[in-house]
Amino acid sequence: MAEHVTAAWEEIAARYDEGLIGSRGLMDWELSLIRADPAELLATAARQPHDPGFVPLVRRAQEAGIPVEVVSDGFGFFIEPALERLGVPELPVITARTTFAGGRASIAYPNGHPTCLVCGTCKRQRVLAHQAAGRAVIFIGDGESDRYAAGYADVVFAKRSLVPICVANGWPFQRWTEFREIHAWLNELLDAWRRDPIGSLLPTPVAKPFFCGPEVWGEGRTDPPSPV
């Protein structure tokens, strides 16, 4: 049975990586297999290492009045406890809502798109909301679901599987491996702005054509129509 589940998971995960299925379908299927105690799941998540440069980057952005939020197209239940341990519990978390009752897990998508059902959390909508408020969006990502934010953001930092997605689509991006690199970039940007607020390289929000969502796919889709 375990071998069958592993093979099935590898197949469906590969289809997700290729952009053939949506994250909601993937997460619904994965949660149907979970029979673990939520405390055990949280304990496992708590043992995972964190990049030590994350908190200094957050604090530098906060000092400059730059909003920072965590947007995750995942299960989400472990993010707030992790931020609490790191000492930044005030960060907004935009993600799914996973609950556990009677040994079973269930998930809801309060931050999904109302008519596009491909992603559990609509990262595109978070980017567009900040741009509508007049903010340039600096997006930091490393995964497949990040394509739906990277394609609309004003500045993109990419690593791991987000890199080939950006390359394939011709989206400008900067590679990163650790948060300290982005911290250094932010310091340089803020220093340039202090020296010359008008001529500095601060990005401005730029509207981009839709490539995902109901505007191009139609309403009610649960899987992308083709790789994006």
LINVENUR-V196378 format. One record per residue. N is the residue number from 1. RES is the residue in three letters. PSI is psi in whole degrees, 0 to 359 (* if undefined). Layout:
n:N res:RES psi:PSI
n:N res:RES psi:PSI
//
This chain:
n:1 res:MET psi:315
n:2 res:ALA psi:320
n:3 res:GLU psi:323
n:4 res:HIS psi:316
n:5 res:VAL psi:318
n:6 res:THR psi:315
n:7 res:ALA psi:319
n:8 res:ALA psi:318
n:9 res:TRP psi:318
n:10 res:GLU psi:323
n:11 res:GLU psi:311
n:12 res:ILE psi:325
n:13 res:ALA psi:322
n:14 res:ALA psi:321
n:15 res:ARG psi:323
n:16 res:TYR psi:315
n:17 res:ASP psi:328
n:18 res:GLU psi:359
n:19 res:GLY psi:25
n:20 res:LEU psi:339
n:21 res:ILE psi:159
n:22 res:GLY psi:162
n:23 res:SER psi:330
n:24 res:ARG psi:313
n:25 res:GLY psi:319
n:26 res:LEU psi:313
n:27 res:MET psi:322
n:28 res:ASP psi:317
n:29 res:TRP psi:316
n:30 res:GLU psi:317
n:31 res:LEU psi:332
n:32 res:SER psi:343
n:33 res:LEU psi:347
n:34 res:ILE psi:128
n:35 res:ARG psi:18
n:36 res:ALA psi:156
n:37 res:ASP psi:130
n:38 res:PRO psi:329
n:39 res:ALA psi:323
n:40 res:GLU psi:321
n:41 res:LEU psi:317
n:42 res:LEU psi:322
n:43 res:ALA psi:321
n:44 res:THR psi:316
n:45 res:ALA psi:323
n:46 res:ALA psi:336
n:47 res:ARG psi:351
n:48 res:GLN psi:138
n:49 res:PRO psi:156
n:50 res:HIS psi:148
n:51 res:ASP psi:121
n:52 res:PRO psi:347
n:53 res:GLY psi:355
n:54 res:PHE psi:308
n:55 res:VAL psi:314
n:56 res:PRO psi:323
n:57 res:LEU psi:316
n:58 res:VAL psi:313
n:59 res:ARG psi:322
n:60 res:ARG psi:318
n:61 res:ALA psi:318
n:62 res:GLN psi:320
n:63 res:GLU psi:327
n:64 res:ALA psi:2
n:65 res:GLY psi:23
n:66 res:ILE psi:120
n:67 res:PRO psi:138
n:68 res:VAL psi:134
n:69 res:GLU psi:155
n:70 res:VAL psi:122
n:71 res:VAL psi:119
n:72 res:SER psi:127
n:73 res:ASP psi:59
n:74 res:GLY psi:198
n:75 res:PHE psi:324
n:76 res:GLY psi:342
n:77 res:PHE psi:340
n:78 res:PHE psi:353
n:79 res:ILE psi:310
n:80 res:GLU psi:318
n:81 res:PRO psi:324
n:82 res:ALA psi:318
n:83 res:LEU psi:325
n:84 res:GLU psi:314
n:85 res:ARG psi:327
n:86 res:LEU psi:348
n:87 res:GLY psi:17
n:88 res:VAL psi:55
n:89 res:PRO psi:346
n:90 res:GLU psi:348
n:91 res:LEU psi:131
n:92 res:PRO psi:141
n:93 res:VAL psi:121
n:94 res:ILE psi:108
n:95 res:THR psi:188
n:96 res:ALA psi:168
n:97 res:ARG psi:108
n:98 res:THR psi:130
n:99 res:THR psi:160
n:100 res:PHE psi:130
n:101 res:ALA psi:131
n:102 res:GLY psi:32
n:103 res:GLY psi:3
n:104 res:ARG psi:147
n:105 res:ALA psi:146
n:106 res:SER psi:159
n:107 res:ILE psi:142
n:108 res:ALA psi:159
n:109 res:TYR psi:71
n:110 res:PRO psi:343
n:111 res:ASN psi:19
n:112 res:GLY psi:166
n:113 res:HIS psi:140
n:114 res:PRO psi:334
n:115 res:THR psi:351
n:116 res:CYS psi:120
n:117 res:LEU psi:23
n:118 res:VAL psi:310
n:119 res:CYS psi:149
n:120 res:GLY psi:318
n:121 res:THR psi:128
n:122 res:CYS psi:97
n:123 res:LYS psi:329
n:124 res:ARG psi:314
n:125 res:GLN psi:327
n:126 res:ARG psi:318
n:127 res:VAL psi:312
n:128 res:LEU psi:325
n:129 res:ALA psi:317
n:130 res:HIS psi:321
n:131 res:GLN psi:322
n:132 res:ALA psi:333
n:133 res:ALA psi:5
n:134 res:GLY psi:12
n:135 res:ARG psi:139
n:136 res:ALA psi:140
n:137 res:VAL psi:121
n:138 res:ILE psi:113
n:139 res:PHE psi:132
n:140 res:ILE psi:119
n:141 res:GLY psi:169
n:142 res:ASP psi:4
n:143 res:GLY psi:177
n:144 res:GLU psi:318
n:145 res:SER psi:345
n:146 res:ASP psi:347
n:147 res:ARG psi:328
n:148 res:TYR psi:357
n:149 res:ALA psi:319
n:150 res:ALA psi:327
n:151 res:GLY psi:350
n:152 res:TYR psi:341
n:153 res:ALA psi:161
n:154 res:ASP psi:327
n:155 res:VAL psi:132
n:156 res:VAL psi:128
n:157 res:PHE psi:124
n:158 res:ALA psi:146
n:159 res:LYS psi:175
n:160 res:ARG psi:227
n:161 res:SER psi:347
n:162 res:LEU psi:335
n:163 res:VAL psi:306
n:164 res:PRO psi:333
n:165 res:ILE psi:314
n:166 res:CYS psi:318
n:167 res:VAL psi:313
n:168 res:ALA psi:327
n:169 res:ASN psi:356
n:170 res:GLY psi:27
n:171 res:TRP psi:131
n:172 res:PRO psi:141
n:173 res:PHE psi:164
n:174 res:GLN psi:136
n:175 res:ARG psi:147
n:176 res:TRP psi:154
n:177 res:THR psi:328
n:178 res:GLU psi:152
n:179 res:PHE psi:335
n:180 res:ARG psi:332
n:181 res:GLU psi:320
n:182 res:ILE psi:327
n:183 res:HIS psi:315
n:184 res:ALA psi:318
n:185 res:TRP psi:317
n:186 res:LEU psi:319
n:187 res:ASN psi:316
n:188 res:GLU psi:319
n:189 res:LEU psi:315
n:190 res:LEU psi:324
n:191 res:ASP psi:318
n:192 res:ALA psi:322
n:193 res:TRP psi:321
n:194 res:ARG psi:323
n:195 res:ARG psi:322
n:196 res:ASP psi:86
n:197 res:PRO psi:331
n:198 res:ILE psi:318
n:199 res:GLY psi:3
n:200 res:SER psi:174
n:201 res:LEU psi:23
n:202 res:LEU psi:128
n:203 res:PRO psi:157
n:204 res:THR psi:149
n:205 res:PRO psi:135
n:206 res:VAL psi:124
n:207 res:ALA psi:137
n:208 res:LYS psi:152
n:209 res:PRO psi:146
n:210 res:PHE psi:136
n:211 res:PHE psi:356
n:212 res:CYS psi:170
n:213 res:GLY psi:177
n:214 res:PRO psi:338
n:215 res:GLU psi:330
n:216 res:VAL psi:335
n:217 res:TRP psi:341
n:218 res:GLY psi:163
n:219 res:GLU psi:151
n:220 res:GLY psi:8
n:221 res:ARG psi:143
n:222 res:THR psi:345
n:223 res:ASP psi:148
n:224 res:PRO psi:148
n:225 res:PRO psi:336
n:226 res:SER psi:165
n:227 res:PRO psi:139
n:228 res:VAL psi:*
//
